[in-house]
Amino acid sequence: MTFGGFVLFIVVLIGSVILAWQNPSFQSWAISKLVNLQKPAFAEDLESAPAPVPQYKGFEGRLADMQSIGDVYQITNVWNVHLSFTEKQWTDLGPNRVPPVSGWMREQGRPVLRNTNALRSGLAGVLGFDFPWSAATVEFGGKTFTNAGVRIKGNGTYLASMGSYKHPFKVSLDHHVKGQKLLGKGTFNFGNLGADFSCLGDALGYEFHREAGVYAPRTAFARMFLTIEGREQHRLLGLYIMAENPDEAWARERFGQKGAVLFKPVTYNLFSDLGTEWTPYAGIYDPKTKITSEQKERVIRIIRFVANSPEDAFSAGLAEHFDLEEVARFFACETLLSNYDGIYTTGQNFLMYLHPRSNRLGFIPWDLDHSWGEAQFISNTHQREHSDIWQPWVGKNRFLERLFSSPPFRAAYRQALEGLLATQFVPSRVAQRIDALAPVIRPLLAEVSTNRLSRFEIAVSSKFTDGPRDTERPEDPNRPVWQIKRFVENRSKNVRDQLDGKVKGVRVQHDAPKDTQRETPDKKKP
């Protein structure tokens, strides 16, 4: 082949790849292959030996000293948790491989959310990973639970941990042993903190919602250890976030009585009319607690009200069907935190409740590791910090379009934004909270990874970094470190200016070009 022919071949090849990439089916195939080849975000877990003598000397809680589950879920608590598996139990943990969804990447960057071959909804299942329940012995706060149910959890957080031991885990103490609970709670969630270098986004996000008057889980931290018979002995996995599981016991405590229904929807088309029978709705809304026939009928009536009522009737009837003040506070929190891994984009990572007294619907936040503007796989830094407070969602969303156009909601929502800007979403207040929690995190990272520790120090620093803040590869463990304090300074000022009519917000676009060459215009030096 002549040199000219070789150049022509390369040009044609590159052009073919570019054209192919425009096809969602090709994108789905290529991304699926890359997931299996990627280097894990927890490379230090593979490349360095575990610390032979852990150095942490902080909180040493014992369940014997706890009076209630609320004592367990204190944000500064760090619990020693040890999962011990036999070789078979570890093998049974999987994940199992199932047929993936073909052509799962659809238009507007929206992946398919459900795979009928997988037990759970989400991207991991769509890519062909299924997480079965296994069993383990769980040591927690000085107490041992045998034959506890354990499975891998998560989507992106699991994919980031592939090839390492540091998976996110869900533990169900009573999955195999009826009645085996910890202070009345059976299920516990352990997130591996792979997405957020500050390790504080989840905990601060849930706390922010709770202080705003939104029903939200409590959190603590866990220092996780792993034993696999014949393979690993008391291996230190490091720091995890422990998020309270929204279930029947949680709902009873939050609402003060039995009978609340919790849902975990997975859909881009929330409140679409699918008829008068419950069956088409069941898989989409996925009730996590018992639901009566009357409650099913009530939810269907609300769904059809949202889908079909004229504008005037929708506004007039909104407060009858939704806990309007709470819903306004929930969306005000999501907007201020620029949470673009939830209801505004991904069609999941939130819950709904049907209140046992009022029989009205409301919302509960979930999986906030990409809150505080950190969702670098959506749009770019400038858009997330300047997102339109009156149209904060990505793409088309009929429910949100109707809700944010309704005068009663807009009034309650604006009031919530004003209140939060004056009291909670204040740069100095958030900075003080980060500085108070950083000493809890620092020694736990120091005993595992100098790399994660150095990135943590950047993430919680008041000294803002130079250089690009965006990345073309948000899954890259060497991506730019997101700084919460910097985000809050920029976001709070922009929201204030939008409310005062000084500027217009930016509509967030899923695939907006990344700005990897220069700083954003409102970078602020301390």
C-alpha positions in Angstrom: 0.0 0.0 0.0 1.3 3.4 -0.9 1.6 6.2 1.7 -1.3 8.1 0.1 -3.4 4.9 0.2 -2.6 4.4 3.8 -3.6 8.0 4.7 -6.8 7.5 2.7 -7.5 4.3 4.6 -7.0 6.0 8.0 -9.3 8.9 7.0 -12.0 6.5 5.9 -11.6 4.4 9.0 -11.9 7.5 11.3 -14.9 8.8 9.3 -16.6 5.4 9.6 -16.1 5.3 13.4 -17.5 8.9 13.7 -20.5 8.0 11.6 -21.0 4.7 13.5 -20.9 6.6 16.8 -24.0 8.5 15.8 -25.9 5.2 15.9 -27.2 4.5 19.5 -26.8 0.8 18.9 -23.1 1.2 18.1 -22.7 3.4 21.2 -24.4 0.7 23.3 -22.1 -2.0 22.0 -18.9 0.1 22.3 -19.6 1.3 25.8 -20.5 -2.3 27.0 -17.1 -3.5 25.7 -15.2 -0.5 27.4 -16.9 -1.2 30.7 -15.4 -4.7 30.7 -11.9 -3.3 29.9 -11.8 -0.3 32.1 -9.4 0.1 35.0 -11.2 0.1 38.3 -11.6 3.4 40.1 -10.2 1.6 43.2 -6.9 0.8 41.5 -5.1 1.0 44.9 -7.2 -1.9 46.1 -5.5 -4.1 43.5 -2.1 -2.6 43.2 -1.1 -2.2 46.8 -1.1 -4.6 49.7 -3.7 -4.1 52.4 -2.5 -2.2 55.5 -1.3 -4.9 57.8 -2.1 -2.9 60.9 -4.9 -0.4 60.5 -4.1 2.9 62.0 -7.5 4.5 62.6 -8.1 5.5 66.2 -11.4 7.3 66.0 -15.0 6.4 66.9 -15.4 2.9 68.3 -19.1 2.4 68.6 -20.8 -0.6 70.3 -24.3 -1.6 69.7 -24.7 -2.4 73.3 -24.4 1.4 74.0 -27.1 2.4 71.5 -30.7 2.9 72.5 -32.3 3.3 69.1 -31.5 3.2 65.4 -31.3 6.9 65.5 -28.2 6.6 67.7 -26.6 4.4 65.1 -27.3 6.8 62.3 -25.3 9.9 63.5 -23.4 11.6 60.7 -20.1 11.5 62.6 -20.3 7.8 63.6 -17.9 5.5 62.0 -18.8 1.8 62.5 -16.5 -1.2 62.1 -18.3 -3.6 59.8 -16.8 -7.0 58.9 -18.2 -9.2 56.2 -17.0 -12.8 56.3 -17.8 -15.2 53.4 -17.0 -18.8 52.7 -15.5 -19.4 49.3 -18.9 -20.6 48.0 -20.8 -17.6 49.5 -18.4 -15.2 47.8 -18.8 -17.0 44.5 -22.6 -17.0 44.9 -22.4 -13.2 45.3 -21.8 -13.0 41.6 -22.5 -10.9 39.7 -24.3 -13.4 37.4 -24.1 -12.6 33.7 -27.4 -12.4 31.9 -28.2 -11.3 28.3 -27.7 -7.5 28.1 -30.2 -5.2 26.4 -29.3 -4.7 22.7 -29.2 -1.1 21.6 -29.6 0.2 25.2 -28.4 3.7 24.4 -31.3 5.7 23.1 -31.6 9.2 21.8 -30.7 12.3 23.9 -28.1 10.2 25.8 -30.9 8.3 27.6 -30.1 4.6 28.3 -32.7 1.9 28.7 -33.4 1.6 32.4 -34.7 -2.0 32.7 -33.6 -5.4 31.6 -36.2 -8.2 31.9 -33.4 -10.7 32.3 -32.1 -9.0 35.5 -33.6 -8.9 38.9 -33.0 -5.2 39.4 -33.5 -2.1 37.3 -30.6 0.2 36.3 -27.6 0.4 34.0 -25.7 -2.6 35.5 -28.7 -4.9 34.8 -29.0 -3.4 31.3 -25.3 -4.2 30.6 -26.0 -7.8 31.7 -24.9 -7.9 35.4 -27.4 -9.4 37.9 -26.8 -9.3 41.6 -28.2 -12.4 43.5 -28.5 -12.6 47.2 -25.8 -14.6 49.0 -25.0 -15.0 52.7 -22.2 -14.0 55.1 -21.4 -13.5 58.7 -21.7 -9.8 59.6 -19.9 -8.2 62.6 -21.3 -4.8 63.4 -20.4 -2.7 66.3 -19.3 -5.6 68.5 -22.3 -7.8 67.6 -22.2 -10.8 65.2 -25.1 -11.8 62.9 -24.8 -15.2 61.2 -26.3 -16.2 57.9 -27.2 -12.6 57.0 -28.2 -11.9 53.4 -25.7 -9.9 51.3 -25.7 -8.8 47.7 -23.8 -6.3 45.6 -25.8 -3.1 45.0 -25.6 0.0 42.8 -25.0 0.7 39.1 -22.2 3.1 38.4 -20.7 2.5 41.8 -20.5 -1.2 41.1 -19.1 -0.7 37.5 -16.4 1.6 39.0 -15.4 -1.2 41.4 -15.1 -4.0 38.9 -11.9 -6.0 39.4 -11.6 -4.9 43.0 -13.1 -6.1 46.3 -14.5 -2.7 47.1 -18.1 -3.3 45.9 -21.1 -1.5 47.3 -23.1 -3.9 49.4 -26.7 -4.3 50.7 -27.0 -6.3 53.9 -30.3 -7.9 55.0 -29.9 -9.4 58.4 -33.3 -11.1 58.2 -33.1 -12.2 54.6 -32.4 -15.8 55.6 -33.1 -15.6 59.4 -36.6 -14.3 60.2 -36.6 -11.7 62.9 -32.8 -11.1 62.9 -32.6 -7.3 63.2 -30.4 -4.6 64.6 -32.4 -2.3 66.8 -35.5 -3.0 64.8 -33.8 -2.6 61.4 -33.0 -5.5 59.1 -31.6 -3.9 56.0 -28.4 -1.7 55.6 -26.8 0.0 52.6 -23.1 0.4 52.3 -21.9 2.7 49.4 -18.3 2.5 48.3 -17.8 6.3 47.8 -16.3 5.8 44.3 -17.9 8.8 42.7 -17.1 11.5 45.1 -13.6 12.4 46.2 -14.9 14.5 49.1 -16.7 11.4 50.4 -19.2 13.9 51.9 -21.7 14.5 49.1 -24.1 11.8 50.1 -24.1 12.6 53.8 -24.3 16.4 53.3 -27.0 16.0 50.7 -29.3 13.9 52.9 -28.6 16.3 55.8 -29.5 19.3 53.6 -32.8 17.7 52.6 -33.7 16.8 56.1 -32.9 20.2 57.5 -35.1 21.7 54.7 -38.1 19.6 56.0 -37.9 16.8 53.4 -38.3 13.2 54.4 -34.8 11.8 53.8 -32.6 8.9 55.2 -30.0 9.4 57.9 -26.4 8.4 57.4 -23.3 7.3 59.2 -20.0 6.0 58.0 -18.6 2.5 58.0 -15.0 1.2 58.1 -15.4 -2.1 56.1 -13.4 -5.3 56.4 -13.6 -8.4 54.2 -12.8 -12.0 54.8 -13.1 -14.7 52.1 -12.2 -18.2 53.4 -8.9 -19.3 51.9 -8.3 -16.1 50.1 -8.5 -12.9 52.3 -8.4 -12.5 56.1 -9.8 -9.4 57.6 -8.8 -7.2 54.6 -9.4 -3.5 55.1 -11.7 -2.1 52.4 -11.8 1.3 53.8 -14.4 4.0 54.1 -18.1 3.5 53.1 -21.2 5.6 53.5 -24.0 3.9 55.4 -27.4 5.2 54.2 -30.5 4.4 56.1 -32.8 2.0 54.1 -36.2 3.5 53.3 -38.5 0.6 54.3 -41.6 -0.1 56.3 -39.8 0.5 59.7 -38.3 3.7 58.4 -41.7 4.9 57.1 -43.4 4.1 60.3 -40.9 6.2 62.2 -41.0 9.1 59.8 -44.7 9.4 59.4 -45.6 8.4 63.0 -47.9 5.5 62.1 -48.2 2.4 59.9 -49.6 2.4 56.4 -47.3 4.6 54.4 -46.4 3.2 50.9 -42.9 3.8 49.5 -42.2 3.5 45.8 -38.9 3.5 43.9 -39.8 4.5 40.4 -37.7 3.8 37.3 -39.1 5.6 34.3 -38.4 8.7 32.1 -42.2 9.2 31.8 -43.4 9.6 35.4 -47.2 9.7 35.8 -48.0 8.4 32.3 -51.5 7.0 32.0 -51.3 3.2 31.5 -55.0 2.5 32.2 -57.1 1.6 35.2 -55.4 -1.7 36.3 -52.4 -1.8 38.6 -50.3 -4.4 36.7 -48.8 -2.1 34.1 -47.7 0.3 36.9 -46.3 -2.3 39.3 -42.9 -2.7 37.7 -42.4 1.0 37.0 -43.3 2.3 40.5 -41.9 -0.8 42.4 -43.6 -0.5 45.8 -41.1 -1.2 48.6 -43.8 -1.6 51.3 -47.2 -3.3 51.4 -49.8 -1.6 49.3 -53.6 -2.2 49.6 -56.1 -2.3 46.8 -57.4 1.1 47.9 -53.9 2.6 47.8 -53.3 1.2 44.3 -56.5 2.8 43.1 -55.5 6.1 44.8 -52.1 6.1 43.0 -53.7 5.3 39.7 -56.2 8.2 40.2 -53.3 10.6 40.9 -51.3 9.4 37.9 -54.3 9.8 35.6 -55.0 13.3 37.1 -51.5 14.4 36.2 -51.6 12.9 32.8 -55.1 14.0 31.7 -56.4 17.0 33.6 -56.6 20.4 31.9 -54.2 23.1 33.0 -56.7 24.9 35.3 -57.9 21.7 36.9 -54.3 20.5 37.3 -53.4 23.7 39.3 -56.6 23.6 41.3 -56.3 20.0 42.2 -52.5 19.8 42.8 -52.7 20.2 46.6 -55.3 17.5 46.8 -53.1 14.9 45.3 -49.6 16.0 46.4 -48.0 17.1 49.6 -47.4 20.5 47.9 -45.2 22.3 50.5 -43.0 19.2 50.9 -42.8 18.6 47.1 -41.7 22.3 46.7 -39.0 21.9 49.3 -37.8 18.6 47.7 -37.5 20.2 44.2 -35.9 23.3 45.7 -33.2 21.1 47.3 -32.6 19.2 44.0 -32.3 22.5 42.1 -29.9 24.1 44.5 -27.7 21.0 44.7 -27.9 20.6 40.9 -28.5 16.9 41.4 -28.4 15.6 37.9 -28.3 11.9 38.8 -32.0 11.8 39.8 -35.5 12.9 38.9 -34.2 15.7 36.7 -32.3 13.3 34.4 -31.9 9.6 34.9 -35.5 8.6 35.6 -34.4 6.9 38.9 -32.5 7.6 42.2 -35.5 8.9 44.1 -38.5 7.5 46.0 -42.1 8.6 46.4 -44.4 8.1 49.3 -48.1 7.9 49.8 -48.8 9.5 53.2 -50.8 7.3 55.5 -52.9 10.2 56.8 -53.3 12.7 54.0 -53.2 10.0 51.2 -51.1 12.4 49.1 -47.9 11.8 47.2 -44.5 13.3 48.0 -40.8 12.6 47.2 -37.7 11.3 49.0 -34.1 11.8 47.8 -31.9 8.8 47.2 -28.3 8.1 46.0 -26.8 11.6 46.3 -23.2 10.9 45.5 -23.5 13.1 42.4 -25.3 16.0 44.1 -23.6 19.3 44.8 -23.2 19.7 41.1 -20.8 16.8 40.8 -22.6 14.8 38.0 -19.8 15.3 35.5 -21.3 12.8 33.1 -24.2 15.3 32.5 -23.5 18.5 30.5 -20.7 20.7 31.8 -19.7 22.6 34.8 -21.0 26.0 33.6 -24.4 24.6 32.8 -24.8 22.7 36.1 -23.8 25.8 38.1 -26.1 28.1 36.1 -29.0 25.7 35.5 -32.4 27.3 35.0 -34.3 27.2 38.3 -37.6 27.3 36.5 -36.7 24.5 34.0 -34.0 22.5 35.8 -34.7 19.1 34.1 -32.9 17.7 31.1 -34.9 16.9 27.9 -38.6 16.5 27.9 -40.5 15.7 31.1 -44.2 16.2 30.9 -44.8 15.9 34.7 -42.1 18.5 35.5 -43.3 20.8 32.8 -46.8 20.8 34.2 -45.7 21.0 37.8 -43.3 24.0 37.2 -45.9 25.8 35.2 -48.5 25.6 38.0 -48.9 28.9 39.9 -49.5 27.2 43.3 -46.3 25.1 42.9 -44.3 28.0 41.6 -45.2 30.1 44.6 -44.4 27.4 47.1 -41.2 26.5 45.2 -40.0 30.1 45.1 -40.6 30.5 48.8 -38.6 27.3 49.5 -35.7 28.6 47.3 -35.7 31.9 49.1 -35.7 30.3 52.5 -32.9 27.8 51.7 -30.7 30.6 50.2 -31.1 32.6 53.4 -30.5 29.8 55.8 -28.9 26.6 54.5 -27.4 27.1 51.0 -25.0 29.7 52.3 -21.3 29.3 51.3 -19.9 30.1 54.7 -22.4 27.7 56.4 -21.6 24.8 54.0 -17.9 25.5 54.3 -18.1 25.3 58.1 -20.0 22.0 57.8 -17.4 20.5 55.5 -14.6 21.6 57.8 -16.4 20.0 60.8 -16.8 16.7 59.0 -13.4 16.5 57.2 -11.5 15.3 60.4 -13.9 12.3 60.5 -13.0 11.3 57.0 -9.3 12.1 56.8 -7.8 9.4 59.0 -9.9 6.7 57.4 -8.6 7.6 53.9 -5.0 8.0 55.2 -4.9 4.3 56.3 -5.9 3.0 52.9 -4.7 5.2 50.0 -2.4 8.2 49.8 -3.9 8.9 46.3 -7.5 9.2 47.7 -6.3 11.2 50.6 -4.6 13.8 48.4 -7.7 14.1 46.3 -9.9 14.4 49.3 -7.8 17.4 50.5 -8.4 19.1 47.2 -12.1 18.3 47.3 -12.6 19.9 50.8 -10.2 22.8 50.3 -11.1 26.4 50.3 -8.3 27.0 47.8 -9.8 26.6 44.4 -7.8 24.7 41.8 -6.6 26.1 38.5 -7.1 24.5 35.1 -10.1 22.7 33.6 -13.0 21.5 35.7 -14.7 19.4 33.1 -13.7 16.0 31.8 -14.5 13.9 28.8 -14.2 10.8 30.9 -16.1 11.2 34.2 -15.3 7.5 35.1 -11.6 8.3 35.0 -10.1 8.1 38.6 -7.7 10.9 37.5 -10.5 13.3 36.5 -10.4 16.8 37.9 -11.5 16.9 41.6 -14.9 18.5 42.3 -14.9 21.1 45.0 -18.2 21.5 46.9 -17.3 24.9 48.4 -16.6 26.3 45.0 -19.8 25.0 43.6 -21.9 26.5 46.4 -20.3 29.9 46.0 -21.0 29.9 42.2 -24.5 28.3 42.4 -25.8 30.4 45.3 -24.9 33.6 43.5 -26.4 32.5 40.3 -29.7 31.3 41.9 -30.0 34.6 43.7 -29.5 36.5 40.5 -32.1 34.4 38.7 -34.6 35.0 41.5 -33.9 38.8 41.3 -34.4 38.8 37.5 -30.8 39.8 36.8 -29.9 36.8 34.7 -31.6 33.9 33.0 -30.7 30.4 33.8 -29.2 27.9 31.4 -31.1 24.9 30.1 -28.9 21.9 30.9 -28.2 19.7 27.9 -27.2 16.1 28.4 -24.3 16.2 25.9 -23.2 19.8 26.1 -19.6 20.3 25.0 -17.1 19.9 27.8 -14.9 22.9 28.6 -11.6 21.2 29.3 -9.3 24.0 28.2 -10.2 27.0 30.4 -11.7 27.8 33.7 -15.4 28.7 34.1 -16.1 32.5 34.0 -17.0 32.8 37.7 -14.0 31.0 39.1 -13.4 32.8 42.4 -10.1 33.1 44.2 -10.3 33.2 48.0 
